[in-house]
Each structure stands twice: as structure tokens, then as C-alpha cells.
Amino acid sequence: MNSIKINTKKTDEDLFMQSKWWGNPDMPVNFEVPDDLTFICQIRCDEIAEFDEENMLPHKGMLYFFAAIDYYFGNYDSYCPTDFYWNNEDVKVFYVEDIDNQTFEQVVFVDDDDKPVAIKEMKMTFSKADMMCDGNKMLGEPYNREWEDWDEPFNGWTELLQIDSDDYEECSLNFIDWGMLHVLINYKDLKNKDFTKVTSCICST
């Protein structure tokens, strides 16, 4: 299995309804958005289809990723998951299959003073990569896992998204000594396009 490398770059382009890293999500009107989690990215599935050689991912619609990672941006008063495998309140993935026949709006997250809190959005592009490549990616095998498989009850689960530590203009994202956050999903759930039971964990060497 190959992985799908996620490449990001700064842009002044309007990324509404496009694949984007950080920023604010473009969601269906009245969609229930988790305001206690950090928005990571939205991915147009038609942009990753050509790199999904084993046909594991949806090839139309939009995927959205949220997780409780504010602490790892240096906001140490924020909630931080303590279990190695995160529960489903700490990481959420949403899939919207129909993005052509409904109305979408950008959901802007603000602080207590009504100031936008999102990191500036970045344009995402995709490319085929080795199964165990580093950086941000989808599918494949985790870059920095030091054992063969995930522990029970998650053994055999698929890596859906790998999020690497990085420096940004506004801040740094540091997953425990520059590790990575891995979003995992049961293979059968992935084939059924059921993203309601994902988990996450941090691996760091």
C-alpha cells in the first residue's frame, strides 16, 4: 500500500470548498461543528482519488478532521487527552458525501473576545508517496511507530491521517518532542464510509 503525501503551502487564494490545512472549515449550513476541538483540515475526496490505488477512501465529497490538540500548540491551560488512545470525544472525522446539492458556509472559530483563533489556512496538494513516509499524509503505515501493530483493541486498524509537528508563522505545533499524531480507523468502517469511531494516538521517538 502506498501513502498519499499531503503538501501544504501559503497562499492568498480563496480556499472556500477546497482542500485546506488549518483555517476554518466550510461546512453544510446548520451542521453541528465541535467548537471544543481544533480544526485540522478539510480534504476534497476527488483530489485524492488518483493516489488511492487500493480504493480505500471515498472519491467524492469532503472529509473534515478535528482533534483536541490546542495543548500541543503551547496553550498549556487547554484540555489534553491523557490516554494513549484517544476517545471519540477527543478526535472527530466527518464525511459529507454530497457537496454539490446543498449550501455551505465557513464556520469561523473565535475566542472570548470574538477574535478569530484559526491559524492561517494553507493550500493542500497531494502526491503518491512511500508507505512509511514522514510528514503529513494519508494511509500507509505510521512513520515513527516503534512496534509492528497497534495494541488491542485497535490492532489492524488503518492510519487515516498522520499529522506531523511543525513550525508556523503564528506558533509551533509540537506533539511531545516533535512526534506525530496518528488518526486511526477500523478497516471495515473505512470501507463502509463510517467515520464515527476513529481514535488517535501520539508517537514520538
N, CA, C and O of each residue as an XYZ file, in Angstrom:
820
protein
N       0.842     -1.195      0.000
C       0.000      0.000      0.000
C       0.881      1.251      0.000
O       1.812      1.358      0.799
N       0.592      2.177     -0.879
C       1.283      3.463     -0.840
C       0.580      4.388      0.147
O      -0.504      4.072      0.639
N       1.189      5.509      0.428
C       0.513      6.552      1.194
C       0.305      7.759      0.288
O       0.888      7.850     -0.792
N      -0.525      8.675      0.740
C      -0.814      9.899     -0.003
C      -0.190     11.060      0.744
O      -0.664     11.457      1.809
N       0.859     11.591      0.185
C       1.576     12.707      0.807
C       0.741     13.975      0.740
O       0.163     14.293     -0.299
N       0.681     14.697      1.854
C      -0.012     15.985      1.912
C       1.025     17.091      1.869
O       1.866     17.205      2.760
N       0.959     17.898      0.831
C       1.862     19.037      0.672
C       1.078     20.307      0.979
O      -0.051     20.459      0.512
N       1.649     21.213      1.749
C       0.962     22.453      2.118
C       1.814     23.657      1.749
O       3.042     23.595      1.795
N       1.163     24.743      1.386
C       1.893     25.973      1.086
C       1.009     27.174      1.366
O      -0.217     27.089      1.295
N       1.641     28.285      1.684
C       0.917     29.533      1.901
C       0.292     29.994      0.587
O       0.827     29.745     -0.493
N      -0.832     30.658      0.698
C      -1.498     31.164     -0.496
C      -2.438     32.297     -0.128
O      -2.927     32.362      0.999
N      -2.690     33.183     -1.070
C      -3.724     34.204     -0.921
C      -4.983     33.808     -1.682
O      -5.941     34.577     -1.762
N      -4.970     32.618     -2.232
C      -6.114     32.110     -2.979
C      -7.292     31.861     -2.041
O      -7.109     31.477     -0.886
N      -8.488     32.082     -2.546
C      -9.699     31.767     -1.791
C      -9.866     30.247     -1.778
O     -10.034     29.631     -2.830
N      -9.821     29.649     -0.597
C      -9.876     28.191     -0.490
C     -11.242     27.676     -0.053
O     -11.363     26.544      0.415
N     -12.258     28.500     -0.203
C     -13.597     28.049      0.156
C     -13.968     26.806     -0.646
O     -13.930     26.813     -1.876
N     -14.328     25.741      0.067
C     -14.722     24.455     -0.510
C     -13.580     23.747     -1.236
O     -13.806     22.862     -2.062
N     -12.339     24.154     -0.912
C     -11.165     23.472     -1.446
C     -10.473     22.718     -0.300
O     -10.785     22.926      0.872
N      -9.546     21.857     -0.657
C      -8.745     21.200      0.380
C      -7.874     22.254      1.058
O      -7.206     23.036      0.382
N      -7.879     22.279      2.399
C      -7.064     23.263      3.109
C      -6.624     22.723      4.456
O      -7.317     21.937      5.101
N      -5.449     23.174      4.853
C      -4.817     22.797      6.120
C      -4.957     23.992      7.047
O      -4.556     25.099      6.688
N      -5.518     23.789      8.228
C      -5.852     24.853      9.170
C      -6.922     25.780      8.580
O      -7.669     25.378      7.688
N      -6.994     26.992      9.067
C      -8.066     27.891      8.668
C      -9.371     27.537      9.362
O      -9.369     27.054     10.494
N     -10.476     27.775      8.684
C     -11.809     27.477      9.203
C     -12.544     26.558      8.237
O     -12.407     26.707      7.022
N     -13.316     25.616      8.752
C     -13.972     24.645      7.873
C     -15.162     25.233      7.127
O     -15.846     26.127      7.625
N     -15.393     24.725      5.948
C     -16.562     25.083      5.141
C     -17.543     23.920      5.251
O     -17.354     22.872      4.633
N     -18.586     24.118      6.041
C     -19.493     23.032      6.415
C     -20.898     23.301      5.877
O     -21.243     24.451      5.604
N     -21.711     22.254      5.721
C     -23.113     22.477      5.366
C     -23.794     23.384      6.403
O     -23.516     23.292      7.599
N     -24.667     24.236      5.939
C     -25.384     25.143      6.829
C     -26.093     24.335      7.920
O     -26.757     23.335      7.648
N     -25.927     24.804      9.175
C     -26.525     24.185     10.363
C     -25.883     22.855     10.751
O     -26.436     22.121     11.570
N     -24.732     22.537     10.178
C     -24.004     21.331     10.578
C     -23.481     21.530     11.997
O     -22.967     22.599     12.328
N     -23.611     20.505     12.834
C     -23.151     20.606     14.217
C     -21.637     20.440     14.263
O     -21.115     19.340     14.080
N     -20.936     21.549     14.511
C     -19.478     21.569     14.481
C     -18.944     21.544     15.912
O     -19.450     22.283     16.756
N     -17.942     20.722     16.215
C     -17.390     20.674     17.581
C     -16.529     21.899     17.886
O     -15.409     22.014     17.388
N     -17.051     22.810     18.702
C     -16.321     24.047     18.985
C     -15.263     23.875     20.071
O     -14.541     24.822     20.382
N     -15.163     22.669     20.655
C     -14.145     22.427     21.673
C     -12.932     21.677     21.105
O     -12.025     21.311     21.852
N     -12.917     21.451     19.791
C     -11.802     20.783     19.134
C     -11.179     21.716     18.100
O     -11.835     22.630     17.601
N      -9.913     21.477     17.785
C      -9.212     22.278     16.783
C      -9.458     21.691     15.398
O      -9.312     20.488     15.181
N      -9.832     22.562     14.471
C      -9.980     22.131     13.085
C      -8.597     21.954     12.471
O      -7.765     22.860     12.516
N      -8.360     20.774     11.896
C      -7.062     20.481     11.287
C      -7.089     20.701      9.779
O      -6.269     21.447      9.241
N      -8.023     20.057      9.104
C      -8.050     20.191      7.646
C      -9.373     19.701      7.086
O     -10.126     18.978      7.739
N      -9.628     20.121      5.850
C     -10.715     19.548      5.066
C     -10.109     19.082      3.746
O      -9.266     19.759      3.158
N     -10.557     17.909      3.294
C      -9.958     17.281      2.120
C     -11.051     16.935      1.127
O     -11.973     16.182      1.437
N     -10.937     17.497     -0.079
C     -11.839     17.119     -1.166
C     -11.432     15.739     -1.671
O     -10.303     15.532     -2.116
N     -12.349     14.824     -1.597
C     -12.005     13.436     -1.910
C     -11.694     13.218     -3.391
O     -10.973     12.282     -3.739
N     -12.230     14.071     -4.262
C     -11.899     13.897     -5.677
C     -10.442     14.265     -5.971
O      -9.913     13.889     -7.017
N      -9.786     14.997     -5.060
C      -8.392     15.376     -5.272
C      -7.416     14.272     -4.845
O      -6.246     14.296     -5.225
N      -7.897     13.311     -4.058
C      -7.020     12.234     -3.600
C      -7.304     10.921     -4.316
O      -6.573      9.948     -4.132
N      -8.348     10.880     -5.126
C      -8.791      9.628     -5.733
C      -7.689      8.980     -6.571
O      -7.497      7.766     -6.495
N      -6.968      9.759     -7.362
C      -5.969      9.175     -8.261
C      -4.797      8.546     -7.519
O      -4.077      7.726     -8.089
N      -4.594      8.915     -6.260
C      -3.480      8.380     -5.474
C      -3.913      7.224     -4.563
O      -3.083      6.586     -3.916
N      -5.207      6.969     -4.525
C      -5.769      5.917     -3.668
C      -5.835      4.621     -4.472
O      -6.901      4.226     -4.943
N      -4.696      3.971     -4.622
C      -4.583      2.845     -5.541
C      -5.403      1.632     -5.105
O      -5.812      0.838     -5.953
N      -5.650      1.472     -3.823
C      -6.412      0.329     -3.332
C      -7.870      0.680     -3.056
O      -8.605     -0.107     -2.460
N      -8.276      1.858     -3.490
C      -9.676      2.263     -3.402
C     -10.209      2.173     -1.970
O     -11.283      1.622     -1.728
N      -9.448      2.717     -1.037
C      -9.813      2.638      0.375
C     -10.627      3.834      0.838
O     -11.415      3.717      1.776
N     -10.451      4.973      0.202
C     -11.064      6.212      0.654
C     -12.267      6.579     -0.211
O     -12.381      6.086     -1.333
N     -13.161      7.428      0.279
C     -14.208      7.967     -0.595
C     -13.569      8.780     -1.722
O     -12.526      9.403     -1.524
N     -14.178      8.774     -2.875
C     -13.640      9.501     -4.026
C     -14.516     10.676     -4.434
O     -14.296     11.287     -5.480
N     -15.496     10.988     -3.619
C     -16.274     12.216     -3.805
C     -16.664     12.722     -2.432
O     -16.637     11.977     -1.452
N     -17.026     13.995     -2.367
C     -17.393     14.588     -1.093
C     -16.209     15.231     -0.394
O     -15.182     15.510     -1.013
N     -16.365     15.468      0.927
C     -15.356     16.171      1.719
C     -15.171     15.461      3.057
O     -16.134     15.047      3.703
N     -13.905     15.333      3.453
C     -13.552     14.831      4.781
C     -13.068     15.985      5.643
O     -12.325     16.846      5.171
N     -13.487     16.006      6.918
C     -13.096     17.051      7.857
C     -12.468     16.389      9.094
O     -12.980     15.388      9.594
N     -11.367     16.953      9.574
C     -10.660     16.402     10.732
C     -10.587     17.445     11.848
O     -10.191     18.589     11.623
N     -10.980     17.027     13.059
C     -10.918     17.859     14.253
C     -10.274     17.034     15.371
O     -10.474     15.821     15.443
N      -9.499     17.695     16.247
C      -8.914     16.973     17.380
C      -8.577     17.938     18.508
O      -8.447     19.143     18.294
N      -8.437     17.393     19.709
C      -8.102     18.181     20.907
C      -6.590     18.378     20.967
O      -5.899     17.714     21.740
N      -6.081     19.302     20.142
C      -4.627     19.491     20.044
C      -4.181     20.893     20.445
O      -3.024     21.252     20.229
N      -5.071     21.686     21.020
C      -4.698     23.053     21.383
C      -3.523     23.070     22.357
O      -2.678     23.964     22.300
N      -3.470     22.095     23.239
C      -2.366     21.997     24.201
C      -1.017     21.904     23.489
O      -0.027     22.469     23.957
N      -0.975     21.204     22.377
C       0.285     20.985     21.662
C       0.707     22.179     20.816
O       1.767     22.171     20.191
N      -0.135     23.201     20.807
C       0.254     24.496     20.244
C       0.867     25.406     21.318
O       1.154     26.572     21.050
N       1.063     24.885     22.509
C       1.648     25.661     23.584
C       0.643     26.318     24.496
O       1.015     27.093     25.376
N      -0.645     26.016     24.296
C      -1.685     26.569     25.162
C      -1.898     25.592     26.313
O      -2.827     24.785     26.291
N      -1.030     25.675     27.316
C      -0.931     24.622     28.327
C      -2.060     24.612     29.351
O      -2.139     23.705     30.180
N      -2.922     25.600     29.299
C      -4.113     25.567     30.137
C      -5.258     24.822     29.464
O      -6.306     24.604     30.072
N      -5.056     24.435     28.214
C      -6.102     23.744     27.464
C      -6.195     22.284     27.877
O      -5.256     21.711     28.428
N      -7.339     21.707     27.599
C      -7.542     20.276     27.847
C      -6.565     19.455     27.009
O      -6.299     19.782     25.853
N      -6.038     18.396     27.599
C      -5.120     17.498     26.900
C      -5.530     16.053     27.165
O      -5.606     15.650     28.326
N      -5.795     15.267     26.136
C      -6.124     13.852     26.360
C      -4.992     13.146     27.102
O      -3.819     13.379     26.812
N      -5.339     12.290     28.051
C      -4.321     11.626     28.863
C      -4.136     10.157     28.507
O      -3.079      9.589     28.782
N      -5.138      9.533     27.905
C      -4.999      8.140     27.494
C      -4.158      8.054     26.232
O      -4.176      8.967     25.406
N      -3.423      6.962     26.080
C      -2.603      6.803     24.876
C      -3.481      6.793     23.627
O      -3.191      7.485     22.651
N      -4.558      6.002     23.662
C      -5.531      6.019     22.566
C      -6.676      6.944     22.960
O      -7.336      6.734     23.978
N      -6.899      7.949     22.158
C      -7.892      8.972     22.478
C      -9.296      8.437     22.282
O      -9.546      7.595     21.419
N     -10.221      8.948     23.110
C     -11.614      8.554     22.925
C     -12.253      9.402     21.820
O     -11.653     10.351     21.317
N     -13.470      9.035     21.464
C     -14.103      9.657     20.304
C     -14.614     11.063     20.566
O     -15.136     11.710     19.659
N     -14.470     11.551     21.809
C     -14.777     12.956     22.070
C     -13.557     13.835     21.812
O     -13.685     15.055     21.715
N     -12.377     13.229     21.699
C     -11.134     13.987     21.536
C     -10.674     14.091     20.088
O      -9.829     14.927     19.768
N     -11.210     13.266     19.219
C     -10.884     13.337     17.791
C     -12.131     12.965     17.005
O     -12.805     11.982     17.315
N     -12.429     13.760     15.988
C     -13.626     13.511     15.186
C     -13.304     13.706     13.705
O     -12.576     14.616     13.311
N     -13.875     12.820     12.914
C     -13.785     12.923     11.461
C     -15.211     12.925     10.916
O     -16.020     12.064     11.263
N     -15.508     13.891     10.068
C     -16.826     13.983      9.449
C     -16.677     13.794      7.948
O     -15.712     14.250      7.334
N     -17.649     13.117      7.382
C     -17.663     12.920      5.930
C     -18.981     13.434      5.382
O     -20.054     13.018      5.820
N     -18.892     14.349      4.416
C     -20.071     14.860      3.724
C     -19.965     14.414      2.274
O     -19.111     14.894      1.529
N     -20.831     13.502      1.883
C     -20.716     12.910      0.546
C     -21.208     13.846     -0.549
O     -20.595     13.936     -1.612
N     -22.303     14.538     -0.297
C     -22.900     15.414     -1.304
C     -22.465     16.858     -1.050
O     -22.957     17.507     -0.126
N     -21.548     17.351     -1.866
C     -21.099     18.743     -1.713
C     -21.564     19.620     -2.880
O     -21.157     20.775     -3.005
N     -22.420     19.053     -3.725
C     -22.867     19.798     -4.907
C     -24.297     20.307     -4.796
O     -24.674     21.259     -5.479
N     -25.091     19.680     -3.941
C     -26.524     19.989     -3.927
C     -27.012     20.528     -2.589
O     -28.183     20.368     -2.246
N     -26.132     21.160     -1.839
C     -26.533     21.802     -0.595
C     -25.668     23.033     -0.369
O     -24.633     23.212     -1.012
N     -26.106     23.871      0.550
C     -25.424     25.139      0.802
C     -24.404     24.985      1.915
O     -24.678     24.364      2.942
N     -23.220     25.559      1.700
C     -22.145     25.507      2.682
C     -21.825     26.906      3.194
O     -22.066     27.905      2.516
N     -21.279     26.953      4.400
C     -20.840     28.213      4.985
C     -19.535     27.982      5.728
O     -19.276     26.885      6.221
N     -18.714     29.026      5.804
C     -17.483     28.910      6.570
C     -17.791     29.148      8.044
O     -18.422     30.139      8.411
N     -17.331     28.216      8.883
C     -17.531     28.313     10.325
C     -16.275     28.921     10.929
O     -15.216     28.294     10.930
N     -16.390     30.143     11.443
C     -15.233     30.864     11.980
C     -15.212     30.710     13.498
O     -16.145     31.120     14.188
N     -14.134     30.113     14.006
C     -13.973     29.940     15.450
C     -13.337     31.194     16.037
O     -12.385     31.737     15.477
N     -13.879     31.658     17.190
C     -13.394     32.883     17.828
C     -13.127     32.620     19.302
O     -13.624     31.650     19.874
N     -12.326     33.507     19.913
C     -12.062     33.400     21.348
C     -13.117     34.162     22.139
O     -14.132     34.581     21.583
N     -12.882     34.339     23.416
C     -13.867     35.015     24.274
C     -14.064     36.478     23.906
O     -15.069     37.084     24.276
N     -13.108     37.046     23.178
C     -13.227     38.437     22.728
C     -13.695     38.532     21.286
O     -13.585     39.586     20.659
N     -14.215     37.435     20.764
C     -14.715     37.366     19.385
C     -13.629     37.581     18.343
O     -13.918     38.029     17.233
N     -12.386     37.268     18.686
C     -11.295     37.356     17.713
C     -11.053     35.979     17.101
O     -11.016     34.983     17.824
N     -10.888     35.909     15.782
C     -10.635     34.614     15.139
C      -9.376     33.961     15.701
O      -8.375     34.633     15.949
N      -9.435     32.653     15.898
C      -8.327     31.947     16.535
C      -7.594     31.005     15.584
O      -6.550     30.461     15.944
N      -8.113     30.806     14.397
C      -7.531     29.811     13.493
C      -6.166     30.254     12.972
O      -5.922     31.441     12.755
N      -5.282     29.276     12.776
C      -4.031     29.508     12.057
C      -4.383     29.785     10.601
O      -5.353     29.236     10.077
N      -3.604     30.628      9.954
C      -3.889     30.969      8.558
C      -3.927     29.699      7.711
O      -3.036     28.853      7.779
N      -4.982     29.597      6.915
C      -5.162     28.400      6.099
C      -4.069     28.264      5.057
O      -3.513     29.256      4.586
N      -3.769     27.024      4.702
C      -2.748     26.702      3.716
C      -3.371     25.817      2.641
O      -4.236     24.988      2.925
N      -2.924     26.003      1.424
C      -3.407     25.199      0.304
C      -2.802     23.805      0.400
O      -1.620     23.652      0.709
N      -3.611     22.801      0.136
C      -3.151     21.417      0.156
C      -3.089     20.865     -1.263
O      -3.996     21.082     -2.066
N      -2.010     20.152     -1.560
C      -1.933     19.337     -2.766
C      -1.477     17.947     -2.341
O      -1.034     17.749     -1.210
N      -1.586     16.994     -3.246
C      -1.355     15.606     -2.887
C      -0.441     14.930     -3.901
O      -0.393     15.314     -5.070
N       0.277     13.925     -3.438
C       1.143     13.154     -4.318
C       1.305     11.752     -3.752
O       1.103     11.523     -2.560
N       1.672     10.819     -4.620
C       1.914      9.448     -4.185
C       3.230      9.396     -3.421
O       4.194     10.062     -3.798
N       3.275      8.608     -2.352
C       4.478      8.528     -1.522
C       4.669      7.098     -1.033
O       3.775      6.260     -1.147
N       5.849      6.839     -0.488
C       6.125      5.536      0.096
C       5.167      5.257      1.244
O       4.628      6.176      1.862
N       4.968      3.988      1.513
C       4.025      3.567      2.545
C       4.337      4.182      3.907
O       3.422      4.482      4.673
N       5.621      4.373      4.216
C       6.015      4.816      5.545
C       6.718      6.181      5.497
O       7.699      6.393      6.210
N       6.235      7.086      4.681
C       6.889      8.391      4.562
C       6.599      9.245      5.792
O       5.639      9.000      6.523
N       7.440     10.242      6.004
C       7.234     11.137      7.136
C       6.363     12.307      6.709
O       5.851     12.338      5.590
N       6.200     13.271      7.612
C       5.385     14.435      7.303
C       3.896     14.145      7.410
O       3.482     13.157      8.017
N       3.102     15.018      6.813
C       1.648     14.865      6.817
C       1.243     13.949      5.663
O       1.718     14.106      4.538
N       0.362     12.994      5.952
C      -0.027     12.049      4.897
C      -1.318     11.334      5.268
O      -1.803     11.437      6.394
N      -1.861     10.609      4.300
C      -2.997      9.721      4.499
C      -2.573      8.306      4.128
O      -1.708      8.105      3.274
N      -3.203      7.317      4.792
C      -2.981      5.905      4.517
C      -1.527      5.501      4.767
O      -0.760      6.244      5.380
N      -1.163      4.312      4.284
C       0.180      3.811      4.524
C       0.374      3.319      5.951
O      -0.582      2.961      6.638
N       1.622      3.310      6.378
C       2.000      2.899      7.719
C       2.571      4.095      8.481
O       3.154      4.984      7.860
N       2.421      4.144      9.799
C       2.952      5.275     10.571
C       4.469      5.359     10.481
O       5.167      4.347     10.545
N       4.959      6.567     10.334
C       6.394      6.779     10.140
C       7.204      6.427     11.372
O       8.297      5.871     11.255
N       6.687      6.741     12.550
C       7.515      6.660     13.758
C       6.982      5.692     14.814
O       7.308      5.822     15.994
N       6.170      4.729     14.401
C       5.734      3.704     15.350
C       6.866      2.692     15.534
O       7.428      2.205     14.553
N       7.200      2.379     16.778
C       8.357      1.537     17.049
C       7.982      0.072     17.280
O       8.814     -0.726     17.711
N       6.732     -0.274     16.991
C       6.315     -1.672     17.118
C       5.475     -2.017     15.890
O       5.088     -1.132     15.127
N       5.199     -3.296     15.703
C       4.649     -3.770     14.428
C       3.210     -3.363     14.195
O       2.843     -3.042     13.065
N       2.384     -3.366     15.230
C       0.961     -3.110     15.057
C       0.452     -2.290     16.235
O       1.128     -2.173     17.257
N      -0.745     -1.721     16.087
C      -1.386     -1.042     17.196
C      -1.819     -2.071     18.234
O      -2.050     -3.234     17.904
N      -1.926     -1.642     19.481
C      -2.322     -2.544     20.563
C      -3.829     -2.802     20.526
O      -4.586     -2.055     19.906
N      -4.248     -3.877     21.203
C      -5.674     -4.143     21.378
C      -6.346     -2.941     22.037
O      -5.742     -2.315     22.909
N      -7.561     -2.602     21.655
C      -8.407     -3.283     20.671
C      -8.259     -2.715     19.263
O      -9.158     -2.885     18.439
N      -7.157     -2.052     18.973
C      -7.001     -1.339     17.701
C      -6.015     -2.011     16.753
O      -5.619     -1.421     15.748
N      -5.616     -3.248     17.067
C      -4.674     -3.913     16.180
C      -5.315     -4.114     14.803
O      -6.487     -4.472     14.690
N      -4.520     -3.875     13.771
C      -5.022     -3.994     12.409
C      -5.740     -2.768     11.887
O      -6.178     -2.757     10.737
N      -5.871     -1.744     12.696
C      -6.547     -0.529     12.226
C      -5.677      0.207     11.208
O      -4.454      0.065     11.192
N      -6.329      0.985     10.372
C      -5.675      1.708      9.280
C      -5.360      3.136      9.700
O      -6.153      3.788     10.378
N      -4.191      3.609      9.286
C      -3.888      5.025      9.525
C      -4.629      5.866      8.491
O      -4.399      5.744      7.288
N      -5.516      6.715      8.980
C      -6.289      7.585      8.095
C      -5.539      8.886      7.827
O      -5.521      9.371      6.696
N      -4.925      9.446      8.857
C      -4.202     10.711      8.712
C      -3.027     10.737      9.671
O      -3.165     10.371     10.839
N      -1.873     11.168      9.184
C      -0.687     11.395     10.010
C      -0.391     12.891     10.022
O      -0.249     13.515      8.970
N      -0.299     13.457     11.224
C      -0.106     14.905     11.388
C       1.233     15.121     12.074
O       1.433     14.658     13.197
N       2.129     15.800     11.430
C       3.482     15.980     11.932
C       3.600     17.282     12.723
O       2.879     18.245     12.460
N       4.509     17.303     13.687
C       4.866     18.552     14.362
C       5.472     19.513     13.344
O       6.081     19.083     12.365
N       5.305     20.813     13.576
C       5.826     21.782     12.602
C       5.854     23.167     13.216
O       5.196     23.437     14.220
N       6.630     24.039     12.591
C       6.669     25.457     12.954
C       5.853     26.245     11.945
O       5.960     26.031     10.738
N       5.031     27.166     12.456
C       4.248     28.063     11.616
C       4.576     29.502     12.009
O       5.197     29.737     13.046
N       4.168     30.450     11.198
C       4.460     31.860     11.496
C       3.877     32.256     12.838
O       4.516     32.968     13.613
N       2.654     31.793     13.119
C       1.959     32.212     14.329
C       2.383     31.424     15.562
O       2.298     31.932     16.680
N       2.840     30.183     15.369
C       3.054     29.299     16.507
C       3.777     28.035     16.059
O       4.099     27.868     14.883
N       4.024     27.156     17.013
C       4.593     25.841     16.726
C       3.632     24.765     17.196
O       2.956     24.926     18.211
N       3.575     23.678     16.461
C       2.801     22.504     16.840
C       3.797     21.412     17.214
O       4.570     20.957     16.371
N       3.779     20.992     18.480
C       4.793     20.062     18.973
C       4.119     18.911     19.721
O       3.663     19.070     20.853
N       4.065     17.740     19.061
C       3.480     16.554     19.675
C       4.548     15.793     20.470
O       5.072     14.782     20.004
N       4.859     16.278     21.651
C       5.781     15.596     22.573
C       7.124     15.315     21.899
O       7.307     14.255     21.300
N       8.049     16.243     21.991
C       9.381     16.079     21.398
C       9.310     15.851     19.901
O      10.000     14.988     19.359
N       8.468     16.635     19.235
C       8.379     16.655     17.773
C       7.940     15.305     17.204
O       8.485     14.816     16.215
N       6.939     14.723     17.862
C       6.345     13.485     17.374
C       5.231     13.748     16.371
O       5.153     14.812     15.758
N       4.375     12.746     16.225
C       3.286     12.823     15.254
C       1.993     12.337     15.885
O       1.996     11.463     16.753
N       0.894     12.916     15.437
C      -0.431     12.443     15.824
C      -0.960     11.556     14.699
O      -0.933     11.935     13.528
N      -1.440     10.376     15.072
C      -1.954      9.419     14.101
C      -3.446      9.227     14.325
O      -3.872      8.871     15.424
N      -4.235      9.460     13.290
C      -5.675      9.230     13.347
C      -5.941      7.865     12.724
O      -5.571      7.621     11.576
N      -6.585      6.971     13.480
C      -6.756      5.579     13.085
C      -8.226      5.239     12.916
O      -9.098      5.811     13.569
N      -8.479      4.284     12.013
C      -9.846      3.853     11.768
C      -9.849      2.350     11.485
O      -8.918      1.814     10.884
N     -10.904      1.690     11.926
C     -11.093      0.279     11.610
C     -11.284      0.127     10.098
O     -12.002      0.907      9.472
N     -10.638     -0.879      9.527
C     -10.677     -1.066      8.062
C     -12.107     -1.224      7.551
O     -12.464     -0.640      6.528
N     -12.926     -2.007      8.251
C     -14.298     -2.211      7.806
C     -15.092     -0.914      7.848
O     -15.891     -0.640      6.952
N     -14.873     -0.115      8.889
C     -15.557      1.180      8.972
C     -15.144      2.081      7.819
O     -15.976      2.788      7.250
N     -13.862      2.058      7.473
C     -13.384      2.886      6.367
C     -14.056      2.473      5.063
O     -14.504      3.330      4.301
N     -14.130      1.178      4.799
C     -14.772      0.707      3.572
C     -16.247      1.075      3.546
O     -16.812      1.298      2.475
N     -16.880      1.141      4.724
C     -18.299      1.498      4.805
C     -18.514      3.003      4.920
O     -19.648      3.459      5.067
N     -17.441      3.772      4.853
C     -17.500      5.237      4.967
C     -18.121      5.672      6.294
O     -18.850      6.661      6.369
N     -17.809      4.906      7.330
C     -18.288      5.206      8.677
C     -17.108      5.768      9.476
O     -16.197      5.030      9.854
N     -17.133      7.067      9.727
C     -16.019      7.738     10.399
C     -16.360      8.131     11.835
O     -15.747      9.039     12.396
N     -17.330      7.451     12.423
C     -17.821      7.844     13.744
C     -17.023      7.254     14.894
O     -17.197      7.672     16.039
N     -16.147      6.287     14.616
C     -15.477      5.591     15.718
C     -13.950      5.635     15.577
O     -13.273      4.661     15.907
N     -13.415      6.729     15.102
C     -11.957      6.843     14.953
C     -11.296      7.025     16.325
O     -11.955      7.364     17.308
N      -9.996      6.795     16.365
C      -9.205      7.110     17.543
C      -7.911      7.784     17.091
O      -7.631      7.864     15.895
N      -7.132      8.263     18.046
C      -5.837      8.889     17.745
C      -4.832      8.510     18.812
O      -5.199      8.138     19.927
N      -3.565      8.606     18.462
C      -2.505      8.477     19.451
C      -1.295      9.242     18.964
O      -1.152      9.519     17.773
N      -0.425      9.580     19.901
C       0.816     10.291     19.587
C       1.972      9.313     19.701
O       2.104      8.605     20.700
N       2.807      9.280     18.669
C       4.048      8.511     18.708
C       5.212      9.480     18.588
O       5.221     10.357     17.724
N       6.176      9.313     19.453
C       7.327     10.200     19.445
C       8.575      9.406     19.823
O       8.554      8.594     20.748
N       9.639      9.651     19.107
C      10.898      8.980     19.427
C      11.863      9.943     20.108
O      12.980      9.557     20.453
